[in-house]
């Protein structure tokens, strides 16, 4: 995106002009204040799910501390009156090296969930990576984006047939890449959720990609049929005593009923919603996937395949040798392995290992436009923005997401120019110094 003013100055101008009439930004323009405001607004379960990390959350802190170890060295007396923040990924020219990363169960923070994020992303022109654990089916979200760019995240289910169905739907929905998340073959140890006894998927939240899938629905129906079938020749065993119903249990059942397509009244009487949750919990991830499975995946989609969660250079080299099209260096926002290497610390070695054969992106710890610049200077082709846009969603819906993204893009543009650069490809490690 290039112009005489630039996205940063335009963003500043719109804020200051509105301020003349007493109007302030919808959400805070710095991350710490944004997160604090979200904590005040959201319930404990919603905030804990998004904010929480694995174990003692050392990896989350490490992801941020890694940025603090780098300083930008500005250069002066260069003509930076025109700047181009755009980059190209898989044949698509993007306005900036920023995508909205996949975040599951967004209905926890706002009723419009993924739909609000999609509209905001489309308005700004940045790609949205549809979450495999979305609260809105990908077809609905894609329709709201028009021709705007979108990718699809994939959790590798224990059902290959379901994986193939999700891939086909992603292609039909206009997705331009599939991001295979490798670091969540099992859920990490997440104390914030554990202390609240809260897993949104167990309540029917964040499973819309599944309940809208014909293969998954068939699996649910088969599960119900198998449960209902009488066991011939078997001795009658003890009947499990059901706990007395509680308000929380009733709410959970209503939530499951709402997650299954169809009228709520009928779903409340049907075994399918509860079976959908049980089916999801039993198949959503497969810890047994190995390098050998990539060929199967590659043969079943024409989309570029991007592996997310790569932190070791040897894995990066192997991935490229296996024919993948891109990598995302990520700690899953610090949510999976505590005491992990920070994503930004791992980035340079991964970039060197692939030797520019495929694009390398960074996820985890990105909070600002200045962070984007540091990541790009260390070799990332682009970054995935996670928690910041979710806090914007929780505070102000679509408008909040859009403002957060515009703020990050605006700060990136200004930081690019104020450090003496006019294009993204001018950013190299020489721009940085170790603190």
C-alpha positions as CSV (number, residue, x, y, z in Angstrom):
1,X,0.0,0.0,0.0
2,X,1.7,3.2,-1.2
3,X,0.6,6.8,-1.1
4,X,2.0,10.3,-0.4
5,X,0.4,10.3,3.0
6,X,0.7,6.6,3.9
7,X,-1.5,4.5,6.1
8,X,0.1,5.8,9.3
9,X,-0.5,9.5,8.7
10,X,-4.0,8.8,7.5
11,X,-4.7,6.9,10.6
12,X,-3.4,9.6,12.8
13,X,-5.3,12.3,10.9
14,X,-8.6,10.5,11.3
15,X,-8.1,10.1,15.0
16,X,-7.0,13.7,15.6
17,X,-9.8,15.1,13.5
18,X,-12.4,13.1,15.3
19,X,-10.8,14.3,18.6
20,X,-11.7,17.9,17.7
21,X,-15.3,16.9,18.0
22,X,-14.8,15.0,21.2
23,X,-14.7,11.5,19.7
24,X,-12.0,9.1,20.8
25,X,-10.9,5.7,19.4
26,X,-13.3,2.9,20.1
27,X,-10.6,0.8,21.8
28,X,-7.2,1.7,23.3
29,X,-4.4,2.1,20.7
30,X,-1.7,0.3,22.8
31,X,-1.8,-3.4,23.6
32,X,-1.5,-3.3,27.4
33,X,-4.4,-0.9,27.8
34,X,-6.3,-2.9,25.2
35,X,-5.9,-6.2,27.1
36,X,-6.8,-4.5,30.4
37,X,-10.0,-3.1,29.0
38,X,-10.9,-6.6,27.6
39,X,-10.3,-8.2,31.0
40,X,-12.7,-5.7,32.6
41,X,-15.3,-6.3,29.9
42,X,-15.2,-10.0,29.4
43,X,-16.2,-12.8,31.8
44,X,-13.6,-14.9,33.5
45,X,-14.1,-17.9,31.2
46,X,-13.8,-15.8,27.9
47,X,-10.9,-13.8,29.1
48,X,-9.1,-16.8,30.6
49,X,-9.5,-18.8,27.4
50,X,-8.0,-16.1,25.1
51,X,-5.4,-14.8,27.5
52,X,-4.2,-18.0,29.0
53,X,-1.1,-20.0,28.2
54,X,0.5,-23.3,29.0
55,X,1.7,-24.0,32.5
56,X,3.2,-21.0,34.3
57,X,2.9,-19.1,31.0
58,X,6.7,-18.8,30.7
59,X,6.5,-19.2,27.0
60,X,4.1,-16.3,26.7
61,X,6.5,-14.1,28.6
62,X,9.4,-15.4,26.5
63,X,7.6,-14.6,23.3
64,X,7.4,-10.9,24.4
65,X,10.9,-10.8,26.0
66,X,12.3,-11.9,22.6
67,X,11.1,-8.7,21.0
68,X,12.6,-6.7,23.9
69,X,16.0,-8.0,23.0
70,X,16.1,-6.2,19.7
71,X,16.4,-2.5,19.0
72,X,15.8,-0.7,15.7
73,X,18.5,1.7,14.5
74,X,16.9,4.6,12.6
75,X,18.6,6.2,9.7
76,X,18.1,9.9,8.8
77,X,18.1,12.3,5.8
78,X,16.5,9.8,3.5
79,X,13.4,10.7,1.4
80,X,10.7,8.6,3.0
81,X,7.8,10.7,1.8
82,X,6.4,7.8,-0.1
83,X,6.3,4.3,1.4
84,X,5.1,0.9,0.1
85,X,4.2,-1.5,2.9
86,X,2.8,-4.2,0.6
87,X,4.1,-7.7,0.3
88,X,3.3,-10.7,-2.0
89,X,2.3,-14.1,-0.7
90,X,1.3,-17.0,-3.0
91,X,0.6,-14.6,-5.9
92,X,-1.5,-12.2,-3.9
93,X,-0.4,-8.6,-3.2
94,X,-1.3,-7.7,0.4
95,X,-1.4,-4.2,1.8
96,X,1.1,-5.0,4.6
97,X,2.9,-8.1,6.0
98,X,0.0,-8.8,8.4
99,X,-2.6,-11.6,8.5
100,X,-5.2,-12.2,11.2
101,X,-4.3,-15.5,12.8
102,X,-6.9,-18.2,13.6
103,X,-8.5,-18.0,17.0
104,X,-11.1,-20.5,18.1
105,X,-14.5,-20.1,19.9
106,X,-14.8,-16.4,19.2
107,X,-18.4,-16.5,20.3
108,X,-17.0,-16.4,23.8
109,X,-16.0,-12.7,23.3
110,X,-18.7,-11.4,20.9
111,X,-21.9,-12.8,19.4
112,X,-20.9,-12.1,15.8
113,X,-17.6,-13.9,16.4
114,X,-15.8,-14.9,13.1
115,X,-18.2,-12.9,11.0
116,X,-17.3,-9.6,12.6
117,X,-13.6,-10.4,12.2
118,X,-14.1,-11.4,8.5
119,X,-15.9,-8.1,7.7
120,X,-13.2,-6.1,9.4
121,X,-10.4,-8.0,7.6
122,X,-12.1,-7.5,4.3
123,X,-12.5,-3.8,4.9
124,X,-8.8,-3.4,5.6
125,X,-7.7,-5.9,2.9
126,X,-5.6,-8.2,5.2
127,X,-6.1,-11.9,5.0
128,X,-8.0,-13.7,7.7
129,X,-7.0,-17.3,8.5
130,X,-10.3,-19.1,9.2
131,X,-10.1,-21.1,12.5
132,X,-10.7,-24.8,12.3
133,X,-12.5,-24.2,15.7
134,X,-14.6,-21.3,14.4
135,X,-18.0,-20.3,15.7
136,X,-19.3,-19.6,12.2
137,X,-19.0,-22.0,9.2
138,X,-16.4,-21.1,6.7
139,X,-18.9,-20.7,3.8
140,X,-20.8,-18.0,5.8
141,X,-17.6,-16.2,6.7
142,X,-16.3,-16.4,3.2
143,X,-19.5,-14.9,1.8
144,X,-19.1,-11.9,4.1
145,X,-15.6,-11.2,2.7
146,X,-16.4,-11.0,-1.0
147,X,-13.1,-11.2,-3.0
148,X,-10.9,-10.4,0.0
149,X,-8.1,-12.9,0.8
150,X,-8.6,-15.7,3.3
151,X,-6.7,-18.8,4.3
152,X,-8.0,-21.9,6.2
153,X,-6.5,-23.5,9.3
154,X,-6.6,-27.2,9.6
155,X,-6.4,-29.4,12.7
156,X,-5.7,-32.9,11.5
157,X,-8.6,-35.0,12.7
158,X,-8.5,-38.7,13.4
159,X,-10.9,-39.0,10.5
160,X,-9.1,-38.6,7.2
161,X,-12.4,-38.4,5.4
162,X,-13.3,-35.4,7.5
163,X,-9.9,-33.8,6.8
164,X,-10.6,-34.3,3.1
165,X,-14.0,-32.8,3.4
166,X,-12.7,-29.7,5.2
167,X,-10.0,-29.2,2.5
168,X,-12.6,-29.4,-0.2
169,X,-14.8,-26.9,1.5
170,X,-11.8,-24.5,2.0
171,X,-11.1,-24.6,-1.7
172,X,-14.8,-24.0,-2.6
173,X,-14.9,-21.1,-0.1
174,X,-12.1,-19.3,-1.9
175,X,-9.3,-19.9,0.6
176,X,-5.9,-19.3,-0.9
177,X,-3.8,-21.5,1.5
178,X,-4.3,-24.2,4.1
179,X,-2.4,-23.7,7.4
180,X,-1.8,-27.1,9.1
181,X,-1.4,-26.5,12.8
182,X,1.1,-29.1,14.0
183,X,1.6,-28.0,17.6
184,X,-1.9,-28.9,18.9
185,X,-2.1,-32.6,18.3
186,X,-3.1,-32.6,22.0
187,X,-4.3,-29.7,24.1
188,X,-1.5,-28.2,26.2
189,X,-1.8,-27.9,30.0
190,X,-3.7,-24.6,30.4
191,X,-4.3,-23.8,34.1
192,X,-6.6,-20.8,33.5
193,X,-9.1,-23.1,31.8
194,X,-8.5,-26.0,34.1
195,X,-9.1,-24.0,37.2
196,X,-12.4,-22.9,35.8
197,X,-13.2,-26.4,34.4
198,X,-13.8,-24.7,31.1
199,X,-13.3,-26.2,27.6
200,X,-15.6,-24.2,25.2
201,X,-15.8,-27.2,22.8
202,X,-17.3,-29.4,25.4
203,X,-20.1,-26.8,25.6
204,X,-20.7,-26.8,21.8
205,X,-18.8,-23.6,21.2
206,X,-16.2,-23.3,18.5
207,X,-17.3,-26.4,16.5
208,X,-19.2,-24.8,13.7
209,X,-16.8,-26.0,11.0
210,X,-17.7,-29.5,12.2
211,X,-21.5,-29.3,12.7
212,X,-21.7,-27.8,9.2
213,X,-19.7,-30.6,7.6
214,X,-21.6,-33.5,5.9
215,X,-18.9,-36.0,6.9
216,X,-19.0,-35.0,10.5
217,X,-22.8,-35.0,10.7
218,X,-22.8,-38.5,9.3
219,X,-20.3,-39.6,12.0
220,X,-22.5,-38.0,14.7
221,X,-25.6,-39.9,13.3
222,X,-23.6,-43.1,13.3
223,X,-22.6,-42.5,16.9
224,X,-26.2,-42.0,18.0
225,X,-27.3,-45.1,16.0
226,X,-24.6,-47.2,17.6
227,X,-25.5,-46.0,21.1
228,X,-29.2,-46.6,20.6
229,X,-28.7,-50.1,19.2
230,X,-29.5,-52.9,21.7
231,X,-26.6,-55.1,22.7
232,X,-27.9,-58.6,21.8
233,X,-26.9,-61.4,24.2
234,X,-25.3,-59.1,26.7
235,X,-26.1,-59.3,30.3
236,X,-27.7,-56.2,31.7
237,X,-25.0,-54.1,33.4
238,X,-25.3,-51.5,36.1
239,X,-26.9,-48.2,35.0
240,X,-24.8,-45.1,35.5
241,X,-26.5,-42.8,37.9
242,X,-26.8,-39.3,36.4
243,X,-26.0,-36.4,38.6
244,X,-28.8,-34.1,39.6
245,X,-29.3,-31.4,37.0
246,X,-27.8,-28.0,37.8
247,X,-28.3,-24.5,36.3
248,X,-24.8,-24.9,34.7
249,X,-25.7,-28.3,33.2
250,X,-29.0,-26.9,31.7
251,X,-27.1,-24.0,30.2
252,X,-24.6,-26.4,28.7
253,X,-27.3,-28.5,27.1
254,X,-28.9,-25.4,25.7
255,X,-25.6,-24.3,24.3
256,X,-25.0,-27.7,22.7
257,X,-28.5,-27.5,21.2
258,X,-27.8,-24.1,19.7
259,X,-24.6,-25.4,18.1
260,X,-26.4,-28.1,16.1
261,X,-28.2,-26.9,13.0
262,X,-32.0,-26.9,13.2
263,X,-34.7,-25.5,15.5
264,X,-33.7,-25.2,19.1
265,X,-36.8,-26.9,20.5
266,X,-36.2,-30.0,18.3
267,X,-32.5,-30.0,19.2
268,X,-33.3,-29.9,22.9
269,X,-35.1,-33.2,22.5
270,X,-32.6,-34.7,20.1
271,X,-29.5,-36.8,21.1
272,X,-27.6,-35.3,18.1
273,X,-26.2,-32.1,19.8
274,X,-24.7,-33.9,22.7
275,X,-23.4,-36.6,20.4
276,X,-21.8,-33.9,18.2
277,X,-19.8,-32.6,21.2
278,X,-18.7,-36.2,22.1
279,X,-17.8,-36.9,18.5
280,X,-15.8,-33.8,18.2
281,X,-13.9,-34.4,21.4
282,X,-13.0,-37.9,20.2
283,X,-11.7,-37.1,16.8
284,X,-10.6,-33.4,16.6
285,X,-6.9,-34.0,16.6
286,X,-4.5,-36.9,15.8
287,X,-1.3,-37.2,17.8
288,X,0.0,-39.9,15.4
289,X,0.6,-37.7,12.3
290,X,4.1,-37.9,10.9
291,X,6.1,-36.6,7.9
292,X,4.7,-39.5,5.9
293,X,1.2,-38.1,6.1
294,X,2.2,-34.9,4.3
295,X,2.1,-36.6,0.9
296,X,-1.5,-37.7,1.5
297,X,-2.5,-34.2,2.3
298,X,-0.6,-32.7,-0.6
299,X,-2.4,-35.1,-3.0
300,X,-5.8,-33.9,-1.8
301,X,-5.6,-30.2,-2.2
302,X,-4.4,-27.8,-4.8
303,X,-4.0,-25.1,-2.2
304,X,-0.5,-24.1,-0.9
305,X,0.2,-26.0,2.2
306,X,1.7,-24.0,5.1
307,X,2.9,-25.8,8.3
308,X,2.3,-23.8,11.5
309,X,4.2,-24.5,14.7
310,X,7.7,-25.1,13.2
311,X,10.5,-24.0,15.7
312,X,13.5,-26.2,14.8
313,X,15.6,-25.5,11.7
314,X,15.9,-29.3,11.0
315,X,12.1,-29.5,10.9
316,X,12.1,-26.5,8.6
317,X,14.5,-28.1,6.2
318,X,12.6,-31.4,6.2
319,X,9.3,-29.6,5.6
320,X,10.7,-27.9,2.5
321,X,12.2,-31.1,1.3
322,X,8.8,-32.7,1.7
323,X,7.3,-30.1,-0.7
324,X,5.4,-27.7,1.7
325,X,4.8,-24.2,0.4
326,X,5.4,-22.2,3.6
327,X,6.1,-22.2,7.3
328,X,4.8,-20.4,10.3
329,X,7.2,-20.1,13.2
330,X,4.8,-20.3,16.2
331,X,4.5,-21.3,19.9
332,X,0.7,-21.2,19.4
333,X,0.7,-18.0,21.5
334,X,2.4,-19.8,24.3
335,X,-0.6,-22.0,24.8
336,X,0.9,-25.5,24.2
337,X,4.4,-26.0,25.6
338,X,5.6,-24.1,28.6
339,X,9.3,-23.3,28.7
340,X,9.4,-23.4,24.9
341,X,11.9,-21.4,22.9
342,X,10.3,-18.1,21.9
343,X,9.0,-17.9,18.4
344,X,11.0,-14.8,17.5
345,X,14.2,-16.4,18.9
346,X,13.6,-19.4,16.7
347,X,12.8,-17.3,13.6
348,X,16.3,-16.5,12.3
349,X,17.5,-20.1,12.4
350,X,14.4,-21.3,10.5
351,X,14.7,-18.5,7.9
352,X,18.4,-19.5,7.4
353,X,17.5,-23.2,7.1
354,X,15.0,-22.7,4.3
355,X,17.2,-20.3,2.4
356,X,14.4,-18.4,0.9
357,X,12.9,-21.5,-0.8
358,X,9.5,-20.9,0.8
359,X,8.1,-17.9,2.7
360,X,8.4,-18.0,6.5
361,X,5.8,-16.3,8.7
362,X,5.9,-15.5,12.4
363,X,3.1,-16.0,14.9
364,X,3.1,-15.5,18.7
365,X,4.0,-12.4,20.6
366,X,3.2,-9.8,18.0
367,X,1.5,-6.8,19.5
368,X,2.2,-3.7,17.5
369,X,3.4,-2.3,14.2
370,X,6.9,-1.9,15.6
371,X,6.8,-5.7,16.4
372,X,5.9,-6.3,12.8
373,X,8.9,-4.4,11.6
374,X,11.3,-6.3,13.9
375,X,9.9,-9.7,12.8
376,X,10.2,-8.8,9.1
377,X,13.7,-7.5,9.6
378,X,14.6,-10.9,11.1
379,X,13.3,-12.6,8.0
380,X,9.6,-13.1,8.4
381,X,7.6,-12.5,5.2
382,X,4.6,-11.6,7.3
383,X,3.2,-12.0,10.8
384,X,-0.1,-13.4,12.2
385,X,-1.8,-11.1,14.6
386,X,-3.8,-13.0,17.3
387,X,-4.8,-11.7,20.7
388,X,-4.9,-8.0,19.8
389,X,-7.6,-8.3,17.3
390,X,-9.6,-10.6,19.6
391,X,-9.5,-8.0,22.3
392,X,-10.8,-5.5,19.8
393,X,-13.6,-7.8,18.9
394,X,-14.6,-8.3,22.6
395,X,-14.6,-4.5,23.2
396,X,-16.3,-3.2,20.0
397,X,-17.1,-6.0,17.6
398,X,-16.3,-5.5,14.0
399,X,-15.3,-1.8,14.6
400,X,-12.9,-2.9,17.3
401,X,-11.2,-5.4,15.1
402,X,-10.9,-3.0,12.3
403,X,-9.4,-0.3,14.5
404,X,-6.9,-2.7,16.0
405,X,-5.7,-3.8,12.5
406,X,-5.6,-0.3,11.2
407,X,-3.6,0.8,14.2
408,X,-1.1,-1.9,13.7
409,X,-0.8,-1.2,10.0
410,X,-0.5,2.6,10.7
411,X,2.2,2.1,13.2
412,X,4.1,-0.2,10.9
413,X,4.0,2.3,8.1
414,X,5.2,5.2,10.4
415,X,8.0,3.0,11.9
416,X,9.1,2.0,8.4
417,X,9.5,5.6,7.4
418,X,10.8,7.0,10.6
419,X,13.7,4.4,10.5
420,X,14.6,5.6,7.0
421,X,12.9,2.9,4.9
422,X,10.3,3.1,2.1
423,X,9.6,-0.6,1.3
424,X,9.4,-3.8,3.2
425,X,12.2,-5.5,1.3
426,X,14.6,-2.9,2.6
427,X,14.2,-4.4,6.1
428,X,17.1,-6.8,7.0
429,X,18.9,-7.8,10.1
430,X,21.3,-4.9,9.6
431,X,18.4,-2.6,10.7
432,X,18.5,-4.2,14.2
433,X,20.9,-4.3,17.1
434,X,20.9,-6.7,20.1
435,X,20.1,-4.8,23.3
